[in-house]
Amino acid sequence: MTTRAVRRYAGYRYPAEVIASAVWLYFRFPLSLRMIEEMLAARGILVSHEAVRQRSLKLGRDIADQLRRRAPQRGDKWHLDEVGLSIAGKKQYLWRPVNRDGFVLDLLEQSRRDAKAAKRLLRKLLKKQGRAPRVLVTDKLKSYAAAKRTIMPGVEHRQHKGLNNRAENSHQLTRRRERQMKRFKSPCQVQRFLSIHDPISNLFHLRRDRRPASDYRTARAQAFATWAQVVAVPLAAA
């Protein structure tokens, strides 16, 4: 293990392999914490669901940050969409931009979906991506057009419901987790959880359409190899 990895797992009574596996299960699949507790117990690993939650959130942030730094440039065509969430009885909106292949570029939870909220999203995107897109694709929400005119005046903007399916489909994973977690409890929980979940989901976002099975298995092996490097755990153990 590297020095950084030794510090990451220091102080825990469980081996690094167990911790890395728990983090991977929690953020990779729509499983409840108690399901993960039972899956580990079936392998003779006795750990509480609360310990899984705490370790996953604490270590997941560092893992997600490393995955973001390793991620390649995601192209110059951005699809933007927002989805409504009911949190503690109040309406909130999750803004999520993706590229043409469905990779999540960022996310931002906000209480509104007006032009001010859209501007905040675009500024954050420009800061994270380091460049403006060639094309911006959205639905017909007027907030996008107003924000684009101010933040990205020279960028081509396409507004059409059918063109934005990639961004809308990206919300499906969030809906599954929302159901599994019996709804999100607070806006902070949404931002914290999904900011870890999305980079891990991106790593294993392996498109199977029109590609031979051998190519898919190669891509999957590469994703597992990257994961093993980031968590500093041998591939067979992860």
C-alpha positions in Angstrom: 0.0 0.0 0.0 1.0 3.6 -0.5 1.5 6.0 2.4 -1.7 7.7 1.6 -3.6 4.4 1.6 -2.1 3.4 4.9 -3.3 6.7 6.4 -6.7 6.2 4.9 -7.3 2.8 6.6 -5.4 3.5 9.8 -7.3 3.2 13.0 -10.0 0.7 11.7 -10.3 -2.7 13.1 -11.4 -4.1 9.7 -8.9 -4.9 6.9 -8.7 -2.6 3.9 -10.2 -5.2 1.7 -13.4 -5.4 3.8 -13.7 -1.6 4.0 -13.1 -1.1 0.2 -15.7 -3.8 -0.6 -18.3 -2.2 1.6 -17.8 1.2 0.0 -18.0 -0.3 -3.5 -21.2 -2.2 -2.6 -22.9 0.8 -1.1 -22.2 3.3 -3.9 -22.2 0.9 -6.8 -25.6 -0.9 -6.3 -29.0 0.2 -4.9 -28.5 -1.8 -1.7 -29.6 -0.8 1.8 -27.1 -0.6 4.6 -28.7 -3.6 6.2 -28.4 -5.6 3.0 -24.7 -4.9 2.9 -24.4 -5.9 6.6 -26.1 -9.2 5.8 -23.9 -9.9 2.7 -20.8 -9.3 4.7 -22.1 -11.5 7.6 -22.6 -14.3 5.1 -18.9 -14.2 4.5 -18.1 -14.2 8.2 -17.5 -10.5 8.5 -19.5 -9.1 11.4 -20.0 -5.3 11.0 -23.0 -3.1 11.8 -24.9 -1.2 9.1 -24.0 2.1 10.9 -20.3 1.3 10.6 -20.8 0.6 6.9 -22.5 4.0 6.5 -19.8 5.9 8.4 -16.9 4.3 6.6 -18.5 4.7 3.2 -19.1 8.4 3.6 -15.8 9.1 5.2 -13.6 7.2 2.7 -15.9 7.6 -0.3 -15.2 11.3 -0.6 -11.4 10.7 -1.0 -12.1 7.8 -3.5 -14.5 10.0 -5.5 -12.0 12.9 -5.6 -9.3 10.6 -7.0 -11.6 9.2 -9.6 -12.5 12.7 -10.8 -8.9 13.5 -11.2 -8.3 10.4 -13.2 -11.4 10.9 -15.4 -10.7 11.9 -19.0 -12.1 14.9 -20.8 -15.8 14.2 -21.3 -16.4 15.9 -24.6 -17.8 19.3 -25.7 -21.5 18.5 -25.8 -23.4 18.9 -22.5 -26.9 17.8 -21.7 -28.5 19.6 -18.7 -31.6 18.6 -16.8 -33.1 19.0 -13.4 -35.4 16.7 -11.4 -37.7 17.5 -8.5 -37.1 15.8 -5.1 -39.3 15.9 -2.0 -37.1 16.4 1.0 -38.6 16.8 4.5 -41.8 17.9 2.9 -40.2 20.6 0.7 -39.6 20.7 -3.0 -35.9 20.6 -4.0 -34.3 20.3 -7.5 -31.3 18.3 -8.4 -29.5 19.7 -11.4 -27.3 17.2 -13.3 -25.3 17.8 -16.5 -24.1 14.8 -18.5 -22.1 14.4 -21.7 -23.2 12.8 -24.9 -22.3 9.3 -23.6 -24.2 9.7 -20.3 -21.2 10.3 -18.0 -22.2 12.7 -15.2 -20.2 15.9 -15.2 -21.3 17.4 -11.9 -24.4 17.9 -9.8 -26.0 20.6 -7.8 -28.9 20.5 -5.4 -30.9 23.8 -5.2 -34.3 24.9 -3.9 -35.2 26.7 -7.1 -35.1 26.2 -10.8 -35.0 29.8 -12.0 -32.4 31.7 -14.0 -30.3 32.4 -10.9 -30.1 28.7 -10.1 -29.2 27.8 -13.7 -26.4 30.5 -13.7 -25.0 28.9 -10.5 -24.9 25.5 -12.2 -23.2 26.8 -15.3 -20.6 28.7 -13.3 -19.8 25.6 -11.3 -19.5 23.6 -14.5 -17.2 26.0 -16.2 -14.9 26.0 -13.1 -14.8 22.2 -12.9 -14.5 21.5 -16.6 -12.1 24.3 -17.3 -13.8 25.2 -20.7 -17.1 26.0 -22.3 -18.9 23.4 -24.3 -19.4 23.5 -28.1 -23.2 22.6 -27.7 -25.5 22.9 -24.8 -28.7 20.7 -24.9 -31.6 21.3 -22.6 -35.3 21.0 -22.4 -37.5 24.1 -22.9 -37.2 25.5 -19.4 -36.6 29.2 -19.9 -34.1 29.4 -17.1 -31.5 27.7 -19.2 -31.7 30.1 -22.0 -31.5 33.1 -19.7 -28.5 31.7 -17.9 -26.8 30.7 -21.2 -27.1 34.2 -22.6 -25.2 35.6 -19.6 -22.7 32.9 -18.9 -22.0 31.3 -22.3 -23.3 33.8 -25.0 -21.3 32.2 -27.8 -22.3 28.6 -27.1 -24.8 26.9 -29.4 -28.0 26.1 -27.5 -30.5 23.4 -28.5 -33.8 23.3 -26.7 -35.9 20.2 -27.4 -37.5 17.6 -25.1 -36.5 14.6 -27.2 -32.9 15.7 -27.5 -32.3 15.6 -23.8 -33.0 12.0 -23.0 -29.5 11.3 -21.9 -29.7 13.8 -19.0 -33.2 12.7 -18.1 -32.1 9.0 -18.0 -29.3 9.9 -15.7 -31.8 10.6 -13.0 -33.0 6.9 -13.0 -30.2 5.8 -10.7 -31.0 8.6 -8.3 -34.6 7.6 -8.2 -33.6 4.0 -7.3 -31.4 5.2 -4.5 -34.1 7.5 -3.3 -36.6 4.6 -3.0 -34.1 2.4 -1.4 -33.1 5.0 1.2 -36.8 5.8 1.9 -36.3 9.3 0.5 -33.4 11.6 1.1 -33.5 13.3 4.6 -31.9 16.6 3.8 -30.4 18.6 0.9 -26.9 18.1 2.4 -27.4 14.4 2.3 -28.4 14.5 -1.4 -25.3 16.5 -2.3 -22.9 14.5 -0.1 -24.2 11.1 -1.2 -24.5 11.8 -4.9 -21.1 13.6 -5.1 -19.6 10.3 -4.2 -22.0 8.0 -6.0 -21.7 9.7 -9.5 -17.9 9.4 -10.0 -18.1 5.7 -9.0 -21.0 5.2 -11.3 -19.1 6.9 -14.1 -16.2 4.5 -13.6 -18.5 1.5 -14.2 -20.6 3.1 -16.8 -19.8 0.6 -19.5 -22.1 0.8 -22.5 -22.9 -2.7 -23.9 -24.9 -1.7 -27.0 -23.2 -2.7 -30.3 -20.0 -3.9 -28.8 -18.6 -7.5 -28.6 -18.7 -9.2 -25.3 -14.9 -9.4 -25.3 -14.7 -5.6 -25.6 -17.1 -5.2 -22.7 -15.1 -7.6 -20.5 -11.9 -5.8 -21.3 -13.5 -2.4 -20.4 -14.9 -3.9 -17.2 -11.5 -5.3 -16.3 -9.9 -1.9 -16.8 -12.6 -0.3 -14.5 -11.8 -2.8 -11.8 -8.1 -2.2 -12.2 -8.6 1.5 -11.8 -10.8 0.9 -8.8 -8.1 -1.3 -7.2 -5.4 1.4 -7.8 -7.6 4.1 -6.2 -8.6 2.1 -3.1 -5.1 0.5 -2.9 -6.5 -3.0 -2.6 -5.5 -5.9 -4.8 -8.0 -6.5 -7.7 -9.0 -10.0 -6.5 -9.8 -8.7 -3.0 -11.9 -5.7 -4.3 
